[in-house]
Amino acid sequence: MDANQFRDKIKEIKTKINALSNKDIKDILDDLVNLIDALHQKIMCNITDRKRENTLFDLIKTIDSSKHSNVVMAIAYYFYLKGLEPFNVNDVKAMYGEARLTPPKNLNDTINKCAKRGLLIECKEKRMT
């Protein structure tokens, strides 16, 4: 059931509740429907928040993006979250563009320094494109 169908069903149920004659039952059912509606809205907000927190832009906002090693690691984590491993320097460069950031002049060197520090592991296997 999508959000519009859910909203329509809530309206339909509220209409049926309003047609009831017993005020006590009417009040209880109305409270239950309002509670269900509020919970649904909260769940939908949480789902939206969870989807947003995995964007590259949001990851980069959480780091000091003035250091290229931090940006490279955020991009590597983004690839990990999306299951886009292994990756290469061209992939990282493309993500710099997507994030609207200027890559370092020697991106290979930045990636190699991250690997030397143990932050990245070199993968010998070739990736099919």
C-alpha positions, -999 to 999 in steps of 0.1 A, spaced: 0 0 0 15 33 -10 12 66 9 -18 78 -12 -37 45 -7 -30 46 30 -43 82 33 -74 73 13 -80 43 36 -77 65 67 -103 89 53 -126 60 45 -123 46 80 -128 80 96 -160 85 75 -173 51 88 -164 60 124 -183 93 121 -214 74 109 -215 53 142 -241 61 168 -223 51 200 -202 81 211 -178 60 233 -170 35 206 -167 64 181 -142 82 203 -121 51 209 -120 42 172 -112 78 162 -83 78 187 -70 45 173 -71 57 137 -53 90 146 -26 70 164 -22 47 134 -20 77 111 6 94 133 27 62 135 26 58 97 38 94 92 67 88 117 77 56 100 77 73 66 98 101 79 123 76 93 125 57 60 131 90 42 158 100 67 175 66 63 176 69 26 191 104 28 219 96 51 235 73 26 240 99 -1 275 109 -10 267 146 -4 255 139 32 286 118 40 309 146 28 290 171 49 300 152 80 337 154 74 364 180 71 363 182 33 394 205 31 415 173 35 415 152 4 423 120 23 390 125 43 371 130 10 386 99 -5 377 79 26 341 92 25 339 82 -12 353 48 -3 327 44 24 300 54 0 312 28 -25 311 2 3 275 12 13 264 9 -23 283 -24 -29 305 -8 -56 337 -25 -47 364 -27 -58 368 8 -72 396 26 -90 410 62 -93 386 70 -121 356 60 -99 369 83 -71 375 111 -96 339 108 -109 326 110 -73 345 142 -67 327 156 -97 293 143 -84 301 160 -50 310 192 -69 345 191 -54 378 196 -71 400 165 -69 436 169 -58 462 174 -86 476 139 -78 446 118 -68 466 86 -72 490 98 -45 462 107 -21 447 72 -26 481 56 -21 487 75 11 454 63 24 464 27 16 498 32 33 481 44 64 460 12 63 427 30 55 423 13 21 433 -21 9 447 -26 -26 427 -51 -46 445 -71 -72 414 -83 -90 402 -65 -121 367 -51 -121 345 -57 -152 331 -24 -165 
